[in-house]
């Protein structure tokens, strides 16, 4: 009887020992899993913070870039253009003097032409940096003006269609970034795409604004290297600044299309 009891106790103690070992193993496995999850979570949080920091830096660079554009445009308009205007008036006074030489008239015509060209160039650069119509009259008028400028190059036919009002677009920041997006894409079309038509559409669907830009150019394979080279990274960053979702379609020989969807003004 004692021998049987002793065997039972041994079995019981063995079973308890096994259970304890299993429990300890489970605790260790659970702890290991939790530790790995914690490390993974920390890594993901660190990557998220890094991405946020990079995005903040990119947005900050765009803000600084825009401020620098405005500064240069103001200097061109207020300083260079005004001095060229004074120079133009002074030159016309000089033309009325009695000093005459055989080449005098030809030199006057040449100088007058150079002053006019320089003045017009300075004004054009100033307007391209910060279009006065954008702040004064809004995105729709500014885009129409941009399309007219592109048409004057004689390289492409441009069509701009819209079915929204300025009030539905949003604040000045939204208008500015949408204008810069179209400006950047149009520059790409003129420089690289060999397109002969550009179409821009701006519409409102429910509570969303939709901007669509497309050309019938050569297109390209959308890899990261080409995207950076074409300035599309700046386009995407500007889209993020106004909470716009982007969708790009392109392929060699298939043209280029990019769509922007963002909340409309309340």
KABEL-V692358 format. One line per field, one symbol per residue. psi: psi as a letter, one per 30 degrees, with the letter a starting at -180 (. if undefined). A space follows every 50 residues. Layout:
# KABEL-V692358
psi=???
This chain:
# KABEL-V692358
psi=eeeeeeeeeeeeeeeeeeeeeeeeeeeeeeeeeeeeeeeeeeeeeeeeee eeeeeeeeeeeeeeeeeeeeeeeeeeefdeeeeeeeeeeeeeeefflfkk legeeeeeeeeeeeeeeeeeeeeeeeeeejjffeeefleeeeeeeeeeee effgelkkkjkkhlleffealeeeeeeeeeeeeeeeeeeeeffglfkkkk kjlkjcgkkjkkkklhafaljileeeeeeggfeeeeeeeefghkkkjkkl lkggakkkkkklklk.
